[in-house]
Amino acid sequence: MNITIDCIPCVLNHVIHTVKTTVTDPKLQERCTRDMLAAVAALDWTNTPPDFARELNRILRGISGNDDLYLEEKDRSTELAHELLEQLQPDIAAQADPFAAAVRLAIAGNIIDYGVDAQFDLDSARGRIIEAFTLPIHEQAIALLKSRMDQAKSIFYVLDNCGEAVFDRLLVDFYRDKITLGVRGYPILNDVTPRELVPSGLGGLPYVCTGDATPGVSSRHSSDEFMAAMRAADLVIAKGQGNFETLNEYDRPIFFLFRAKCAIIIKFLGNVPMGSMQVLAANIS
């Protein structure tokens, strides 16, 4: 998906909020803002939104000297997710279909996203995750997902955000013996890197890094190892909007699991409800 004019207000809001919350020196704030606005003006509209987020965060990291701008938020997100998962155990146990429950929670966790909502509040996420069992979802798509995951000999599961990954574990646990995880190569927003795998409950699983700091999978910037591992898998599961924006034209069997949180995505999908839970299949015969 390419950047559109409707992306620009969101980008500008994110620039200002990120600078204000990660840089305290007023002179550095001014420099960061000027350089990032110059990048917005020079924007290549053939790029995807995650490609552009990569560039903005590169500028901010370089000026601020902080290589992991969302470190605190990532750790807090993971802690909150573990707390919520513990609270939800009775609800999980009461579900008639454990696989469907795992899918619902894996998607619900996608609400923990500083990339889409720069002013995201962890406390407000509680209610939006707990609603996982009541929101509408395409039951036939879940059945198709289970069928293809059962059939696949190898699954490449591309993670998205911290906190969300704690809920991903419920789904991953059904297929641990044939899953390889895909993670970001370097810190970007609150996305999962190798550092966050063990705290998320995903330690011990094989993983491959993108070798890149794009909040998605950039075919131009991801490592050859990552792209080869993804193509070699029988099935790819891609979590989150950033992965959807960068992989929606991928030509191998893939499922996208995410919540529709952006007006551009909502329009692209045919005006689905804001916050709706999406299970989208592509190249699935």
N, C-alpha and C positions, 0 to 999 in steps of 0.2 A: 504494500500500500504506500503510495506516495503522499508527501505532505500536501495539504490543501490550504487555502486561505483561512479556513476556519480553525486551523491548528495554531495560527499566530497568536491570538489572544491568550490561549492556554500557555503557549511557550513563554510569552512575556510575563504572565503572572508567575510562572514557575521560576523564571530568572530572578525576579525581584524577591520573591519569598525565600528562595534558596540562598541568595546573597545575604539577606537580612539575618537568616538563622544560622549561617555557617561562618560568616566573616564579621568580626566585631570592630575592627579598625575602620573608621570612616573613609580614610584615603584609599584603603584597599577595597572597600565597598564600591567607591566611585570607579576605581580602575576595573574591577570585575564587571560592573554593570556596563561601562562603556565598551569593554572588549566583547562582552557577550551580546550586546545590542548590535555591534558591528558584525558579529557572526550571523545574527538574525537577518541583517540587511543583505548579507552576501549569500544567503541561504540558497542551496541547490534544491529546487523543488522536485527533482527526480529522486531525491533521497526519501527514505522512510522516516517517520517521526523518531524511532529509536536511534537511527543513524545520527540525527541532528542532536538528540540528547547526549550522545557520546561526545560530540564536539563541544557542546556547552560545558559539560562536566570536565572535559580536558582543560578548558580555559580556567575554570574555577579552581581545579586542583592545582594547576600551575601557579596561580597567583596566591592562593591561600596557603599553599604548602601542606595541605591536608589531603592525603591520598585516599582516605575513607570517610567521606563527608557524613555518611549516615550510619556510622558505626554504632552509636548509642541507640538510634532508632531500631537498627537491626536486632540488637541484643534484647531490647525491650519487647519488640514484636515477638521474638521467639519465646520469651518468658510468658507473655500474655497468652500466646497460643497454647502453651503447655497447661496453663491454668484453666483456660476455657475447655480444652480437651478433657481435662479431669472432671470439670463440672458437667460435661455433656455425656459422660459414660452411661448414666441411666437411660438417657434418650437414645443413645446408640444401641444399647442392648435391647431396647424395645422395638427396634425396627425389624420388620419382617424380612427385608432383603438387605443383608449386610453389605453386599457389593454396591448397591444403589446408595446406601447411606454413606459409604466411603467416597463415592463420586460426588455426592452432594456436598460433603464437608470439604473435599479437596477444592471444589469450585468456590464454595463460600469463603474459604481462606484467601481467595484472590482479592478480596476487598482490602487487604492490608497492602496498600500501594501508594507510595509517595511519588511515583512517577506520574500518575494520572491526576492525583489530588495533592498539590504541594502543601496544603494546609490540613492534611489528613490527621485525624485524632484517634489514637489507639483506643481510648475509652469508648468512643462512639462505635467502634468496630464490634464490640461485644454483641449488641443486639442484632447486628447485620449478619453475624456468623451463626448465632443461635436460630435465626429464621431459616436456616438451610433446609430443615425438614418440612417446611410449609410452602416455600416458593414453588411455583410451577416449573416443571422441567420436562424435556422430551423423553418420555419413558422408553420409546422405541430406540432412540439414540443411545440410551444407556445399555439396552439389551444388545445392540449392535457392537458397542464398545466392548462389552464383556465377551461376546462371541469372538471378536478379533483378537483380544488380549489372550483368551484361552488358546486360540489357534497359533498365535505367533510363537516362534522358537526364540526370538530375541526382540526385546523392546527397548527403545531409546527414549527415556523420560526426561524431557527438558524442563528443569525447574525454573521458577520465577522469583517470587519474593520470600524474604525471611518471614517467619510466622506462618505464612501460607504453606511452607515446606513441612511444618509440623503436621498439618492436616493431610498433606500428600502422603505421608508415611502410611496412613490407613489404607490407601489404595495400593501403594507400592508393596505393602506386606502380602498382598494376595499373590504377587508374582516376583518375589525377591530373587528367586533362582534364575530368572531370565531378564532382569532389568539392569541396564547401565544408565547412570544418571548423566545429564548434561548440565553444566554449571558455567557461570560467567568466569572468565579468566582473571579479571581484576575488579575491584570494587566499583560499582556503579549504582546510584540510588540505593534502594534497600534490597537489591537482588542477591541471590545466594551465590557465594563463592565457596571454594573448598573449606575455608575456615568455619563456615556455618553448618556443615553437614552433620558432624557429631552432635552439636547442641540441638539440632533439629530431629535427632533420632534416626538419622540416615547414614550413620557411620558403618563402615564395613562393606558397603556396596561399591562396586566398581563405578568410576566416574571419569568423564573426559571434560576438560576445560575448553571454552571457546578460544582462549588465548587473547581475549579482547575485552573491552569495557563498553560494549554496546548493550543496552537493556533489551536485548532480543538476539536473534541469530543473523548476523550480517554475513552474507556469502562473500563479501569483499574483504572483510576483516577477520573472520573466524579462521582458526588454524586448519591446516589440511587434515590433521588428526581428528579434529572434531567433525568436520564435514564428512570424512570417510566413515567414521563410526556411525554417524546418523544415517548415511546412505546404506550402510551394510545391514542395518536393523530391519527385521521384517515389518516392524510397526514403530511409528514415532508418536509419542504423546507430548504435546506442547502446551504448557501451562501459561495462562496470562495473556493480556492484550499485546504486550511488546513482542512476544513470540508469534502471535497471530499476525501482527502487522508486518513482520519480516518473513514469515513462512507461508503466508496465505496462497502463494503461487508455487509452493513446493510440489514436486511431481512424483512423490512416493507416498505410500499409504500413511496417513496421519490423522490424528484426532486433536482438536483444539478444545481445551477446557478452560473457561474463564467466565467472569462476570462482565457484562456490557456496561462500561462506566464512562464512556466518552461519546459525545454527540456524533462524532465522525463515524465511529464504529457502529453506533445504533442505526444511523442512516445507511451505512454500507450493508448492514444485515437486513434491511427492509423495515426499518423503524420498529425494532424490538423494544420492549420496555427497558427503561433505565434500571440498571442493577440486575437485569435478568440473568439467569444461569444458562450458559451456552455449552452444548456438547455438539461440536461440528465435525463432520467426517469429510475427508477429501481423498480422492483416489482409492476409495474402498469399493471393491467389486463384490 
